[in-house]
């Protein structure tokens, strides 16, 4: 009896040691930044953790600038950004940050599905968000006070959108949302709302507004589709990028290798983004 008890105790002790050793061998990668990339990277995290059992990933949002500052301050392993920051201007000439585009995204201008305005010129969009056009009737729509919905200044989407349409000051009546999902919800429930979200967050229940391919064009309008983005016909296209320190860390390199795999590219496409594979395909097959 004593012998059997001793065997059980030793077995339990062995298993506990094995569990401790296994936990000690698990590494953690921390990511932080762009809300537009958050949903896709959540899916990539889940899939990556299925492919191996030695690395887990933790992801936080906060916006593109937050991600850039976090990697610069060595608070995370990877920063995520939907905006192409000038790293020398933001971090200084001596920075040691590497950037890599992992996918492409479009910014989609959306309004309520009951709104009959389907196309807008660049000038009209600028005036709406600056408050110079304040009622849908001014654009040929039904009367109603326009509610522009934007993002906060930490957002890479907001920075890209404001820079493209030269919006230096938002309308006093505008609403600032924390993330893409909040914008979609507000517009689904408010017939007078208009806002913009990342390509992967566009949903049924709202309209995507067609816009001209160039600032000078006021007669031709394109929808935000993967093909139009890849061919440059829809202008609100941006690279989604990650920032990291290229210091030979094996844990980091394992995830970077995974991001370039066909498996990861398929997940990127499934979440409404343009993968590097799609970018190459549409440009190669374009009939000029």
C-alpha positions in Angstrom: 0.0 0.0 0.0 2.8 2.4 0.9 4.6 1.5 -2.3 1.5 2.3 -4.4 1.0 5.6 -2.5 4.7 6.5 -3.2 4.2 5.7 -6.9 1.1 8.0 -7.1 3.0 10.8 -5.3 6.0 10.5 -7.6 3.7 10.5 -10.7 1.9 13.7 -9.5 5.2 15.4 -8.8 6.5 14.4 -12.2 3.4 15.8 -14.0 3.6 19.0 -12.0 7.2 19.4 -13.0 6.3 18.8 -16.7 3.6 21.4 -16.5 5.9 23.9 -15.0 8.5 23.3 -17.6 5.9 23.6 -20.4 4.7 26.9 -19.0 8.2 28.2 -18.7 8.7 27.3 -22.4 5.7 29.3 -23.6 6.6 32.7 -25.1 4.3 35.7 -25.4 4.2 38.2 -28.3 2.4 41.5 -27.6 0.8 43.5 -30.4 -0.8 47.0 -30.1 -2.3 49.6 -32.4 -4.7 50.0 -35.3 -8.3 49.3 -34.6 -8.8 48.6 -38.4 -6.4 45.7 -38.1 -7.6 44.4 -34.8 -10.4 42.0 -36.1 -8.1 40.5 -38.7 -5.2 40.0 -36.3 -7.5 38.4 -33.7 -8.3 35.8 -36.4 -4.6 35.5 -37.3 -3.7 35.1 -33.6 -6.2 32.2 -33.2 -5.0 30.4 -36.2 -1.3 30.9 -35.4 -1.8 29.5 -31.9 -3.4 26.4 -33.5 -0.3 25.8 -35.6 2.0 25.5 -32.6 1.9 25.4 -28.8 5.0 27.4 -27.7 3.9 31.0 -28.5 0.8 32.9 -27.4 -0.2 36.3 -28.7 -1.8 39.2 -26.9 -3.5 42.1 -28.9 -4.6 45.5 -27.8 -6.1 48.3 -29.9 -5.8 52.0 -29.2 -5.1 53.4 -32.7 -2.2 53.5 -35.1 -0.2 56.2 -33.3 -0.6 54.3 -30.1 0.9 51.3 -31.7 3.8 53.2 -33.1 4.6 54.8 -29.8 4.3 51.5 -28.0 6.9 49.8 -30.2 9.2 52.8 -30.0 9.0 52.8 -26.2 9.6 49.0 -26.1 6.3 48.3 -24.5 5.2 45.7 -27.2 6.8 43.4 -29.7 4.8 44.6 -32.7 3.0 47.9 -33.4 0.1 47.9 -35.9 -0.7 50.9 -38.1 -3.1 51.7 -40.9 -1.3 54.9 -41.6 2.1 55.3 -43.3 3.9 57.4 -40.7 7.2 59.0 -41.6 9.4 57.2 -39.1 12.3 59.6 -39.3 10.0 62.5 -38.5 8.1 60.7 -35.8 10.9 58.7 -34.1 14.1 60.5 -35.2 16.9 59.6 -37.6 18.5 57.0 -35.2 15.4 54.9 -34.8 15.8 51.1 -35.0 12.2 50.2 -36.1 11.5 48.1 -39.1 8.1 48.4 -40.9 6.4 45.8 -43.1 3.2 46.0 -45.1 1.1 42.9 -44.5 -2.1 43.7 -46.4 -3.9 46.5 -48.2 -7.1 48.2 -47.1 -9.6 50.7 -48.4 -11.4 53.3 -46.4 -15.1 53.0 -47.2 -17.4 56.0 -46.9 -20.8 54.9 -45.6 -24.3 56.2 -45.0 -27.7 54.8 -44.0 -29.2 52.3 -46.4 -32.4 54.5 -46.6 -30.3 57.4 -47.8 -30.6 57.9 -51.6 -27.3 59.6 -51.9 -25.0 57.0 -53.5 -22.2 59.1 -55.0 -20.2 62.0 -53.7 -17.3 64.1 -55.1 -14.2 64.9 -53.1 -15.3 68.5 -52.7 -18.7 67.5 -51.3 -17.1 65.0 -48.8 -14.7 67.7 -47.6 -17.5 70.2 -47.1 -19.7 67.7 -45.3 -17.0 66.9 -42.7 -16.0 70.5 -42.3 -19.7 71.5 -41.8 -20.0 73.6 -44.9 -22.7 71.3 -46.2 -25.0 70.5 -43.3 -28.3 69.1 -44.8 -28.8 66.2 -47.2 -31.2 68.3 -49.2 -28.2 70.4 -50.4 -27.0 67.3 -52.2 -30.3 66.2 -53.7 -31.3 64.0 -50.8 -34.3 64.1 -48.4 -34.2 67.0 -45.9 -32.2 66.1 -42.7 -29.3 67.5 -40.8 -26.2 65.6 -41.7 -24.4 63.9 -38.8 -20.7 63.4 -39.8 -19.0 60.6 -37.7 -15.2 60.5 -37.5 -12.5 58.9 -35.4 -10.1 60.3 -32.8 -6.7 61.7 -33.5 -4.9 58.5 -32.6 -6.6 56.7 -35.5 -4.6 56.0 -38.6 -7.9 55.9 -40.5 -8.8 59.4 -39.4 -5.4 60.7 -40.2 -5.5 59.2 -43.8 -9.1 60.4 -44.4 -8.5 63.9 -43.1 -5.3 64.3 -45.1 -6.8 63.0 -48.3 -9.9 65.3 -48.1 -8.0 68.2 -46.5 -10.2 68.3 -43.4 -8.3 70.5 -40.9 -11.3 71.2 -38.7 -14.3 68.9 -38.1 -17.8 70.2 -38.2 -19.0 71.2 -34.7 -21.9 68.8 -35.1 -19.7 65.8 -35.8 -19.6 62.7 -33.6 -16.2 61.1 -32.7 -16.4 57.3 -32.4 -13.9 55.0 -30.7 -13.8 52.3 -33.4 -15.1 51.1 -36.7 -17.9 49.0 -35.2 -19.3 52.1 -33.4 -19.5 54.1 -36.6 -21.3 51.3 -38.4 -23.8 51.0 -35.5 -24.5 54.7 -35.5 -25.1 54.9 -39.2 -27.3 51.8 -39.2 -29.5 53.5 -36.6 -29.4 57.1 -37.9 -30.7 57.9 -41.3 -28.7 61.2 -41.5 -25.4 59.8 -40.5 -22.3 59.5 -42.7 -18.9 58.1 -41.7 -15.9 56.1 -42.8 -14.6 52.7 -41.8 -11.9 50.2 -42.8 -12.7 47.9 -45.7 -13.0 44.9 -43.5 -15.7 46.5 -41.4 -18.2 47.3 -44.1 -21.5 45.4 -43.5 -24.9 44.9 -44.9 -27.3 47.5 -43.5 -25.3 50.5 -44.7 -24.5 51.9 -48.1 -21.0 52.2 -49.5 -20.7 55.6 -51.3 -18.9 55.7 -54.6 -16.2 58.3 -55.1 -14.1 59.6 -58.1 -10.8 58.0 -58.9 -9.0 61.4 -58.8 -9.6 64.7 -57.1 -10.3 66.5 -60.4 -12.9 63.9 -61.7 -16.5 64.8 -60.9 -18.2 62.5 -63.4 -16.9 59.0 -62.8 -17.4 57.1 -59.6 -16.1 53.8 -58.3 -17.2 51.4 -55.5 -14.6 50.1 -53.0 -14.0 46.6 -54.3 -10.9 44.4 -54.1 -10.4 44.8 -57.8 -10.9 48.6 -57.9 -8.5 48.9 -54.9 -5.8 46.8 -56.5 -6.1 48.6 -59.9 -6.0 52.0 -58.3 -9.5 53.0 -59.5 -10.7 53.5 -55.9 -8.3 56.1 -54.4 -8.7 55.5 -50.6 -6.2 52.7 -50.5 -3.6 52.2 -47.8 -1.1 49.7 -46.7 -1.7 48.0 -43.3 1.7 47.7 -41.7 3.5 46.4 -38.7 6.4 47.8 -36.8 9.0 45.7 -35.0 12.7 45.5 -34.1 14.6 43.1 -36.4 16.9 41.7 -33.7 16.8 38.0 -34.6 14.2 37.1 -32.0 13.0 33.6 -32.8 9.6 34.1 -31.3 9.0 37.2 -33.4 10.4 35.6 -36.5 8.1 32.6 -36.2 5.1 34.9 -36.4 6.5 37.0 -39.2 7.1 33.8 -41.2 3.5 32.8 -40.5 2.2 36.1 -41.8 3.7 35.5 -45.2 2.2 32.0 -45.5 -0.7 31.1 -47.8 -2.7 30.2 -44.7 -2.4 33.7 -43.2 -3.0 35.4 -46.6 -6.3 33.4 -46.9 -7.4 34.7 -43.5 -6.5 38.3 -44.5 -8.7 37.9 -47.6 -11.6 36.3 -45.7 -11.7 39.4 -43.5 -12.3 41.8 -46.4 -8.7 43.0 -46.8 -6.5 42.9 -50.0 -3.7 40.3 -49.6 -0.4 40.7 -51.3 -1.4 37.8 -53.5 -4.5 39.6 -54.7 -2.6 42.8 -55.3 -0.2 40.9 -57.6 -3.0 39.0 -59.4 -5.1 42.0 -60.3 -2.2 44.1 -61.5 -0.8 41.2 -63.5 -4.2 40.5 -65.2 -5.2 44.1 -65.8 -6.2 44.6 -69.5 -4.8 47.9 -70.5 
